Every structure is written in structure tokens, then in C-alpha cells.
């Protein structure tokens, strides 16, 4: 229920408008407050309140947190944060050659030589190199997104070039503050080519210092963290302090050591936000949800209501033969939320044109909301499922159904239909 409440708080105003307009579809008089309140109970009262202030971008305080460490770095006292370089006034970043390889740098940035990059130096780069883009933050093995953010930072390549790498560099690995305990280090890596050059339509890997136009808090990985827009959150290391250039060809990620696939782009998949626990046969009920738009884009979201006890098709593990119906993918909101003043975006995120409109919708590597109406013909216990069809026409959980490379299992919820 906590995850549902959190997602409800992040849902958009367009969902509210959609549900209020359902009268045109034959659901006369249906309102948001009735839709949620009819379920009863304190939890549903919270959901009713959340729907009245739904947002697309996640407010900083509503992001789900997955910080590691004992203690977790963001819980350190303010004086300790300053001491270890986790405040904007004391932050530093080293860019060094991997001592285990023969990577060549003409001007390594190090604290020992007094050349480490500080926050003022990063802001100097930001004057001409800063970028903004929207991107969802998801865990490889998480069922729901952690949050949807507007991130701002300087491309990692601009910082790497300060160290003047010259040869024998095949990968970059990086890590953040870890309580001066190597056992607590959380590390990720990327091919140097991905850092230096962006695939067509992709955003740069950035050293991020703002979320939703506000400075990153320690809880969100501030003062500076990595954001890799098309990847799961294990790539986007928090509390960044060190970038290492190496000639090794191996992915030496902490997440890989934990038996995860680290070379996995975001998957396209759907989740429910609201479904009724009970409904009456023959009457309409509204459902809403969120879809993560991954590398393969999104063409539609679908739902399927199946009466328990009725046979399912044989040899159909991914329910490809189900009686799926299309949901409505909701348009871009007029107000983006996330704590932005009046819900208005700062100028101009990369996915938007000069007028502030999305160049396309939905945006890859983000989320989109969806809604649909259900009608069950007769009483009974039902299973309700949702799935996506990506821009290549492939249904979730394909084309990459394997675990450890991003969670995209088809979600199933139970609904009781009464007479």
C-alpha cells in the first residue's frame, strides 16, 4: 500500500481530468472523490486526497530511497558531511588512472596535488555546458519506479577531458563516499565511448547537482551524483567523489558482483496505481496506472480482466493470447509538479521545444500515465492484468523477460465482482 500511495502522489492532473470526463463515456456523475472514496477505509481516504494534488514529477521528499552504507551517508550530521566533502562548500572530485592498468592521463585531478575539481569549478563548467532532461529512476529489481525527475548537470565527458586522457582508456568506473570503508564501496562503470559520445536521441551521462531545479540533497546523492539516463539506478552512483579511467575491458560494477546484469537499458512495462478491490457486475469502474517507457519506446498500454476458474490458453507463459483491451495513454500535463513554481519547467529541457512542449510523447526513459474503464459481466473473483506494447510492437515482458536485468513481470491484481 505504501508503494501505491507514493505512486498516487506522483500521478498527473490529466488523470483527474480524464476521470472527471468519463461521463461522456457513459459513466455519468462519476467523480474522482467518488471513485476513490467508494472503496472505504483510511488508506483509500489518503488516496482520495493524493488524487486531488497529483503530479508528474516526483517531489524530492517523495522519492523512494535506496541509499546504502552503515551509516548511510545522507544520515551523517551536517558537520561530518562538510568534513568528508559532502557539502557544496567542501565537495571534491578526483579523476585518476586506474593503478591496476596502464591508462594514460596527462593531468590527473587529485587532492594530493591540489588539482581535484571542486564545486565552484563544476559550476564554472555549468555556465556553458549544463544540460537538463527528464528521466525516471528505477531499480533493476524494483517493482515500481523510485521517482520521476528533472535532472540537471554537466556531461561527464567535459569533466573527464579536464584530466587529458591520451591512451589506453577503455572504461570509466566511479564511486562515491563510503564511510572510508572499502567493503561499503558501491561502484559502477561505463565504456569510455558512452561517456564521450551520445547515441542518436540519447542524453549525456551527467554529473548531476540539481533535481527539479533545486540543489541535490544528501538524501538524493548530493552534492553531486552520476545520472545515466537510459540505465537503471545502479549506474547513477550517489555522493560522487572519484572517477577512474582504466584500460580494463571488464565491467567491475558492485551490482555485477551481486549477480545482476549491469548492461541493461530501461525496460518498457506497466504498473497499476488504482484498481477497485470490489465492483458490481455490469457497472463501470475506472483503473489508472503508470508505464515506464524504456529503450524500445511505447505504443500502447493494455489491460485484461479474466474470471478465475476459466481456463487459460496452454503454453502461453506471458499471456500473449489473452483478451487484452487498450487503455488510454494520457497526454503531457500542463503543470509538471515536482515542487516547481506553478508546475512550470525551467528553460529548456532537452526533450522540449522552445515553447516548452515535448518534442514527442511519451518520452523515452521516463514515465507516462494511463487510465481505462472496466465492466465485468457477472459476479465472481477476477484477475486483472496490465502490460505494455513497445514501439516495435512487442508485448511485455518481451523482448527481455529475464530477471536481474530489469523488473518487467506482468502485474496481476485481484478484484471481487459482486451482484
Protein Blocks (a to p, Z undefined) as FASTA:
>chain_A
ZZmmmmmmmpcfklmmmmmmmmmnopghiafklmmmmngpjklmmmmmmmmmgcfbdcfk
lpccfbecjddfklpcfklmmmnopafklgccdddddfkbccdcfbdcdfklopaccfkl
mmmmmmmmgccdddddddfklmbdfbdcddddddfklmmmmnopabhpabdcddddehhp
aklpccddddfklmmpccehiacddddfbeehiacdfknopabdcddfkbcfklmcghia
bdcddfbfbdcbfklmnopafbbcdddddddfbdcfbdcehiacdddddddddfkopfbd
cdddddehiacdehilnopmbccdddddddddfblgjoiahhiacdddfkbcfkopafbd
cdehiacddddddddfbgcddddddddddfkopacfbfblbghiapabdcdddddddZZ
